[in-house]
C-alpha cells in the first residue's frame, strides 16, 4: 500500500527497489504492490538518462523497508521488473 514518508519514521531504513521511467510503468508497479499489500513509498526524483545525449529526467523512485527487500524483489522478478539490486 502506498504510504507517506512519515509512516516510515519508525527508524527502520528504506531501500530503493526501482526507478520507473514512464507513468504507465509506475502505475502498473503501484497496482502490483498495492494488490500484494506491500507498504512502499514512491517519490518523484531526477535521474540521468540517455546514452549519446545525457539529460536529467524525472522518474518515480520506489522504496520499501530493508527487511522486505528480498521478498519484494522476488515479486518484481516474477512480474518482469528488474529490481535495483539486480542492477548493482
C-alpha positions in Angstrom: 0.0 0.0 0.0 1.3 3.4 -0.9 2.4 5.3 2.2 3.5 8.8 3.1 7.1 9.4 4.3 6.0 9.9 8.0 4.6 6.3 8.0 8.2 5.0 7.8 9.6 7.1 10.7 9.9 4.1 12.9 13.7 4.1 12.5 13.8 1.2 10.0 15.7 2.2 6.9 14.2 2.2 3.4 15.9 0.9 0.3 15.4 1.9 -3.3 14.0 -1.0 -5.2 13.0 0.5 -8.6 13.0 3.6 -10.7 10.0 3.8 -13.1 10.9 6.0 -16.1 7.3 6.1 -17.5 4.0 6.9 -15.9 2.4 3.7 -17.2 5.2 1.6 -15.7 4.9 3.5 -12.4 1.1 2.9 -12.2 1.5 -0.8 -13.0 4.1 -1.3 -10.3 1.9 0.6 -7.8 -1.0 -1.6 -8.7 1.1 -4.7 -8.2 2.5 -3.6 -4.8 -0.9 -2.5 -3.6 -2.6 -5.7 -4.7 0.0 -7.7 -2.7 -0.4 -5.3 0.3 3.3 -4.2 0.3 4.0 -1.0 2.2 6.0 1.3 -0.1 7.0 4.9 -0.6 7.1 6.4 -4.1 8.7 9.8 -4.7 9.5 11.8 -7.9 13.2 12.5 -8.3 15.7 13.1 -11.1 18.0 10.6 -12.8 20.4 10.8 -15.7 19.3 9.1 -18.9 20.4 8.7 -22.4 23.5 7.2 -24.0 24.6 9.7 -26.5 22.8 12.8 -25.3 22.7 12.6 -21.5 20.0 14.5 -19.8 18.2 14.8 -16.4 14.8 13.2 -16.4 12.1 12.7 -13.8 11.2 9.3 -12.6 9.2 7.5 -9.8 11.6 6.1 -7.2 10.1 3.2 -5.2 11.3 2.4 -1.7 10.5 -0.4 0.7 11.7 -1.4 4.2 15.1 -3.1 4.1 13.6 -6.2 5.8 11.1 -6.6 2.9 13.7 -6.1 0.1 14.2 -9.8 -0.8 10.5 -10.7 -0.8 9.6 -7.6 -2.9 12.5 -8.2 -5.3 11.2 -11.8 -5.9 7.7 -10.5 -6.5 9.1 -7.9 -9.0 11.1 -10.6 -10.9 8.0 -12.8 -11.1 6.2 -9.9 -12.8 9.1 -8.9 -15.2 10.5 -6.0 -13.3 14.2 -5.7 -12.7 14.9 -4.7 -9.1 17.7 -2.2 -8.4 19.6 -4.9 -6.5 19.9 -6.9 -9.8 21.4 -3.8 -11.5 24.3 -3.4 -9.0 
